[in-house]
Amino acid sequence: MSDFQSYVLCTSPRSGSTLLCKMLTETGVAGHPKSYFHKPKLGEWASYVGVSRSAGMGELEYLRLLIDTAIEQGTANTGMFGLRLQRHSFDFFFRQLRTLCQDEPTDKARFEAVFGRTLFVHLTRPDKLSQAVSYVKAQQSGLWHRAADGSELERLSPPADPVFDFEALKGCRDQFVTFDRDWNDWFAEQAIEPLRLSYDDLCAGPQAGLKKVLTALGLPQSAADSVQPGVAKLADGINADWIKRFLDQAATGS
């Protein structure tokens, strides 16, 4: 039996979290991790989990309803709540926990007061330029994920041809560096030693990465045996070309 009641994937976009979330769900023992608290508005949280605010419902009651509903959906009758928390969602999310748990002294204590004993997993992508290329390309093309069979899994805007943009890539790369630093600073501040998992390792061995998380949670590794990656990599010649052009331009300053 696991010592944990929940886990949170502490990450940033284009780090392999969609792949890992889907695989964790497929185990049938690790809940249904998703970005339940992604956008900085309670109304967006409500829309995501499919609830509405009743007339006369107070702010704390509403917040509790949203979180309880997310816990129910993210646990999926497995006894383990899974959450993906992108760094850009961090500030608003923890402001709500501080409102809900005013007597708790730390962010970690507030999180565990709401979600139970928690494993924090830091999923990161060491190559920040590749991460930025992936993000900017997805933004421009509208295609964020493909399924393993090559079909579109997530598209957020109509198809468009991606165009190289040095400044957009530089700003995005720098933001991802900041996100990683902010996560690590928060772990140190909260005396958290997270389970560390890299995008590179996850892509090289998805099942091994999945088993690493299951083992840390105290869940059976065998739950991963039949799980196959449900997300295909999107990187292609455009990614390689943009990386080369960015490095060339950065080196020459032109």
LINSUL-V704184 format. One record per run of one state. SS is the DSSP state (H for helix, E for strand, L for the rest). FROM is the first residue (numbers start at 1). TO is the last residue. If there is no record, write none. Layout:
# LINSUL-V704184
ss:from:to
SS:FROM:TO
SS:FROM:TO
This chain:
# LINSUL-V704184
ss:from:to
L:1:5
E:6:11
L:12:16
H:17:27
L:28:33
E:34:34
L:35:41
H:42:49
L:50:58
H:59:75
L:76:80
E:81:86
H:87:100
L:101:106
H:107:115
L:116:117
E:118:124
L:125:127
H:128:141
L:142:142
E:143:147
L:148:151
E:152:155
L:156:165
H:166:189
L:190:194
E:195:198
H:199:204
L:205:205
H:206:217
L:218:220
H:221:224
L:225:230
E:231:232
L:233:236
H:237:252
L:253:254
